[in-house]
Amino acid sequence: MSDDMLDLDAIESDGEPFRFRHGGDDYELPPTVDIRAAIAQGEGRLTDALQMLLGEEQWQRILDSDAVLDDVKFEKLMTAYYKHLGTTAGESSASTRSSRSTGRPSKRTSSATTKLR
């Protein structure tokens, strides 16, 4: 192995996990965002993103809970999580780029003009 090779396997994530309570149960999100979860969230696949961040065991507990994790709670959870990470969901380095505009300028339908009195 070359000395100038970056060994990602040797890099450990800094920071503390983010903890939250839902339906009386405690959960934990990782101190860094898995790029696959960031991509899923950027594509609007919010449940996929949360499932990846929580892992199978915690995800199953969310699904089995009588408490409903609705869109309002999800938004507050993700806002607090990204604040904990020191960023926002839109600033995540793993966020996908916006698509380019496909709009075209309007075509004029008449050459007439309105006269002002």
N, C-alpha and C positions, 0 to 999 in steps of 0.2 A: 504494500500500500504506500502510495506517495505521501510525503510529509505535507504537501500543500492541499491534500484532499480534505474537504469539510466532512466530518463524520457526524451526520445527523443522529445516528444511534447513540452517540455519547452525550447529546445535549439533553439536559433535564430541564423541565419547565419550572420556572420560578413562580412564586405567588401562592396564594391560598385558594382553596376551592370556594365556590360561592354556595352558601347554604340557604335553603328556604323551606317553609312549612306549607303544606297543602293538605286539607282534609285531616288534620291532626297528625300527619306523618311528616318526617323530616327527609329532605332530599339534598343532593349535592351535585353541583355542576363543576366541571373541571376548571382549573386556573388558566387554561388556554383553550381557544376554540379550534376544534378539528376542522380542517379546511373543507371536508365533505359536508359538515353541518352548515358552515357558512355559505357554501354554494347552494345547498338545499334551501336555506332560508332566503337567499337572494332570488331564487327561482320561485318563491312563494310556497314551497313545500314545508310548511311550518311544523307539522307533526313529525315529518321525517327528521328535520333538524333537531327538534327536542329529543326525539328517540335516540339519535346518535349521541347527543350530549349527555343524556342520562344513563345510557347503557340499558341492557335488556332487563335486569332485575328491577331497577327503579322505574323504568318505563312500564313494566307489567303492574307495579304497585299503583301507578297513576291510573292505568286503565281499570284496575280492580276497585279503585276508590269510589265511594258514593259521592264524593265531592266532584263537582264539574269544573274542569279547567277550561273556562270559556275564553273568547278572544280578548276580553278586557284584562283578565288575569294574566293571560299569556303575554300581552303587550307590556304590562307592568313588570312581569318577571324578566322578560328579555331586556327591558330598559335598565332595570336594576342590575342585571347580570353584566351588561356591557359597561355600565358605570363602574362596577366593581373591577372590571378589567382595565378601566381607564380609557375607554373609547365609546363609540356608539355603533349600532348595527350598520349604519351607512358608512362608517369610517373603517370598518374592518378590512384589513389588508387582503383578506380572502374573498371579499365581496366581488360579485361579478360586475362587469361594466354595463352601463346602460346601452340599450340598442340605439342605433342611429335613427334619426327621424325619417319617416317615409312620407311625410306630408309634402304636398306641392302647393305653390302659390295659386290663388283663385284666378279663374279666367274671367275676364270682363264679359258681361252678357249683353251690354248695350253701349253704344257710343254716345248716347244722348246725355246731356248734363242738365241739372236742375238750376233754373235761374232764380236768383235771390231778388226779392222785391224791395 
